């Protein structure tokens, strides 16, 4: 992988991007098609090498692409009703901003990430010669120490207009105070929408699911990117209501399967899982 020999500022962002690319190759983008998933890595289907361990992570891969598909499906519906601002929080190597499928609808995209990650990504995009559309604005923010609203405002974001926020793969890495502050800001915007994913507490899991959850938590901590926040479903719902959201669709593993046309029998005793949540007001 010649382009990625230099260390990436976020190892987890790179892992997620590789799973999105792997989905295009091994599952032909069945759940979510992303024509830039391979190019953003500086590779193509012939040269990108995956380990057997990466290929085996089918459940993780399907969750990564499912949450993206759900977010963009929801955004599509709001664009049809006049949404003209989208914000990608903690974008990592997400490609939405540079492929903007709603550019003909005058959708402006604000891509938000930590300064070092964003600088690295923009350098890679430049090396690849990928065109950056005029509809995309980069906004560098440290979620823990800087004001998201102020940074977005300086980037041209209009807080008097509706906005759709996509916040994927980020919640676990933030403190609760940063999460609450971000939701409070989003909740002040007219017709605000947000799609994000979150994880339940480890104590909710049982058996092998608990062991796998603990192993993943240890793995990301060893990479220097530890998880800080987990939520009970009723807890995150209360947090959203307190931030001004009036509608919540929270999908667990069984709802996610149903979204894509699969039926997984729901056991009588509730099973913990990762969630993809869409809230709006």
N, C-alpha and C positions, 0 to 999 in steps of 0.2 A: 504494500500500500504506500507508494511513494509520497503522496501528498500528505499523508497523516503520520509520517515518521516523527514529526515534531509533536511533543506532548499536547494533548487537548486540555484546555483549562477545566473541562468538566468530563470526567470519565463516564459518569452515568449518562450524560447527554449523548455521548458517542455510542454507548451501548444501546440506548433507545433508538438512535438513528440507524444503527446497523440492523436492529430487529425490523424496523420499517422497510429497509431495503431488502432484507431477507424475505419478507412477506411478498414483495413484488416478484421475487424469483421462485420461491418454493410453492407459494399459493397463488401466483399470478395476480396478486392484488385483489383477490376475491372479496375481501371485506372492505378494503380501502385502496383505491388506485392512486399512486403518487408518482408521476413521471420524473420527479426530481429527487426521489429518495436515493437513487444510486449516484447521480451526478454530484449531489451535495457532499458525498464522501470522496469525490475525486476518483471514482471507480466506475466500472461497468460490469454487466452480468458475467462477462468472461473472466475478469481479473479479480473480482472481489472474493476473497477467501474467508470462509466461515469455519469455525471450529465445530466439532461434533456437539460440544456442549451448548454452543449458541443455537445450533439447528434444533436441538432437543427442547428448547424453551418455548414450546408451542403455546402453552397457556399464557405466558407473559407476552409473547408476540401478538397473539389474538387480542389481548386486552389493550395493548398499545395502539393497534390500528383501529380497534372498535371505538375507543374513546375519541379518536380523531374523527372518525366517520360520523359519530353521533354529534359532535360539536359542529362540524361543517354542515350536516343536515339541518340542524337547528338554526344555524346562521343563515342558511339558504332561505328558510321560511321567513325570517325577519327581513332579509333583503327584499324579498317579494313585497313586503309591506312598508318599504321605505328606509330600512336601516342603512346608514351610510358611513358608519364608523365601526371598525373592529380593532380590538386590542389583543395581541398575543402576549400573555404574561409568562415570563420565564421561557422564552421561545426555544432556547437551545439550538438544535439543528433542524427545527421544524421548517418546512419549505413553503408554508401557506403564503407568506408575504411576497415571495418572489414569483409564485405561480398564480396568485390572486384570481380565482375563477370568477369573481364578481366585479372585475375591473370595469367591464362595460356598463355596470350599474352604478359607477362612480363610488364604489366602496373604497374608502381610505383605510389603510392598515397601519397600525402603530405596533411595531415589534419591540417589546420591552425585555431587557435582560440585564444581568450584571455587566458592568463596563468591560471587564477582562474577557468574558465569554463572548460578548458582542463584537469586540474588536477582533478577536480571533476568527470568528465566523465571517465577518465582513472581509477580512483578508483572504480567507479561503474562496469566498464567492468571487472576489476580484481575480484570483489566480485562475479560477475555472472559466472566467469570462461569461458567467451567468448574468443576463441582463437584470438590473434592478429597476422595476417599474416605477414611474413617478408617483404612483399611488401608495408607495411604501415609505414610511418614516421610521428611522431607528431612534429609540429612546433608551439611553443607558440609565439604569436605576439599581441601587442597592436596596432591596425591599426592607431590610432590617434598620437602615439608618437614614434613608432619604424619603421625601414625600413623593408618592406616585402621582398625585394630582398636580403638583407643581411641575414635575418633570414632563408629564404629558402636555400640560398647558403650554410649556415652552416649545414643545414639538408641534404645536398647532392643533392639538385636540380641543374640541369644542364641548365643554361640559354642559352647555345648554341644550345639546342635541342627544338623541338616543345613541346608545353604544352597546356593542356586544363584546364580551370578554371571554377569551379562551385561555384557560389556566390549567394546563395538563402536566402532570408529572412534577408538580412543584409543592403542593400543599404539605406533603410529609417532611420536606426539608426546612420549612419555616417554623418560627415560634408562633405560638397562639396569638401573641400580641400583634405580630406582623400580619397574620391571617385576618384577624378581626379588623385591623385598621384598613386593610385592602377592601374587605367586604363592606365596611362602613362607607368608604368612598364610592364604590360602585353603586351601592344602594341609594346614594343621593342623586343619581343621574336619571333623567326621564326615560321610561321604558327600558331600563337597564336589564340586560341578560348576562348570565355568566354560566359557563360550563366548566366544571372541574372534577377531578377524581380525588378520592381520599381512601384511607384504610382504617379499618376498625382496630380497636386495641388487641394486642396479642392474646390477652386473656379470653377473648371471644372465640378464638380458634381452638380446635381440638385435634388430637392425633397427628397424622402426617402434615396436615395443613399448618398446625402450630409449629412443627419442626421446620418446615420450609420457610415460614414467615420469619422465624427467628434467625435462620441461616441467611436469608436475604438481608435482614436488618444488620447482622454482623458484617456481611460482605460490603455494604455501602459505607458502613462506619469505617471499615478498614481502608476504604478508598479516600477517606477524609471528607465524606459527604453524608454525615449521619442523619437519620430521621429524627425529627423533634416532635411531630404532632400526629396523633391518631384520634379518631372521633367515633363515638357511638352515633348511629343514624339519627336518633332523636336529639342528640346534642348538637349536631351540625344543623339540623332543621331549626332548632331554637336560635342558634347563632344567626342564621339567615333571616329569620323573622325579625329579630332584634335589629338587623341591618336594613330593614325596610322591604324585604322580598315577600311577596304575597302568594307566589306559585312555586312549587317545588316538585320536580320529577326526579326521584332517586332510584337508580337502577343497580341492583346487585347482580351477582353472576347469573342468576336464573332469568332476570329481566333482560340482561344483555344478550343472552342466548336467544330469547324470544324476539328481540329486536331484529335479529338476523335470520329469523325463520326457523330456529331450532327449538326443540322442546326438551328441557331437562326437568324431570320431575322434582318438585320442591319437597324436601323432607318435612315431616311434621314438626320436628325440632329445628328451629332456624339455624342455618349455617352461616358463619361469618365469611365475608369476602371483601374484595376491593369494590368500590362503587364509582359510578359515573353519574354526576348530578347536574341537572339543569335547573337554574332558578331565575325567575324574572319578576318584574313588577309593572 
